[in-house]
Amino acid sequence: MTRRQMKAIFAGSLGNTVEYVDWGIYASLAPVFAGQFFPKGDPTTAFLSTLAIFAVGFFVRPLGGLVLGAYADRYGRKKALTLTITLMSAGGLAIAVCPTYEQIGVGAPLVLLVARLVQAFSAGGEWPSSVSYIVENAAPGRRAFAGSFQQVSTASGMLLASLLSLAVTSNLNDHQMERYGWRIAFAVAAALGLIVLWLRLRTQESEHFDNAEQSGKTHKPVKTLFASHKLNMLRVIGITVPGAIIYYLWITSMPGYASTTNGLDLDKALLANSLAVVLFMILLPIGGILSDRWGRRPLFLFFVIGFALYAWPAYRMLGAGGFWTLLLVESIGMVLLAGNCAIVAAIYAELFPTSVRTTGIGLPYATAVALFGGTAPYFTTWLASIGHQDKIWIYIIASAAIGMVTIMTMSDGVKKGSLD
């Protein structure tokens, strides 16, 4: 890979890291700051209300995928990426400085809701824009490898969120955490956004986009998408469903789930999550290399079949509690999950031509994440709260079946030549 290609991967990935720092901090520290935004008295109700806002935010992501995706297809990946990082950082800063429920009453959850909606709108455009930018800048035959770093960046954001959460929970007592500890993590994430904004302003536009713009193919991406690419949009949804559900259960919400339902100390749960994510990040580029050599389908089948077999024993093991049990459960899941996350960027990008690529990825991807990924933490926590945590594995197996049917009805999708 050339120096320009590596710089493009770095620029596209680093911004995605900051986007998901905010996303991950919210999920990790939700049990801590829930009482700051809602009436105190019932911690479980406050936690579920905070997760509900987390879920509602996901339903704005399709709008972000449509609006910002079309913006990226019409005016460039670079302009879209600078806009998304600005919106995400602004939302995180608003949460960091928001007064509590005791200070401003119902205004506190309203500020939290608006901030999360802004961040969700941004995330809806960030992911497909960075996928398009990274894969379009990759060498032929290296798209899955390059695209895997987009997922490395997402995992890096989750890891940094987990480490920030671990740092504040380990160095502050419960009273300090409730008062201001959680605000520190959100403020740090917002500050990191300024660094990424500076970096993205210094990058060059994708050559694929420049060529498509010169040929006049970027003016009506939404109309063209619905006229000619409806089947591939459905394929994006089918591929996304298992990845979204399992990703948010295993990486985003697992520490809070283990702490709330199994009584494990939050700092220990966050440490186990951080170690498992490090393993996940190491595996992703390896998965990308294997996919570029052997194809997309074998690794994706490894992911869905593996989780179909693993889901039931995994949740049975979680019921035993303990740091080492959680670490083992998460680590095995990360090995399987790498079979999905290492290759989906390449799969998505290869389904659409440059003129509609970002919109084609962004709208169906965000829709699937909103319907299934965003609601997964709330749904599983609710199941556990009514004594049915032993049924969560059925939810995972059903999602794996959707992914399996989708990938088996598609061609392998590996292209050694240039993208359309």
Summary of the structure (lengths in Angstrom):
residues: 420
radius of gyration: 20.2
end to end distance: 19.9
largest distance: 61.8
contacts: 1678
relative contact order: 0.16
helix: 85%
strand: 0%
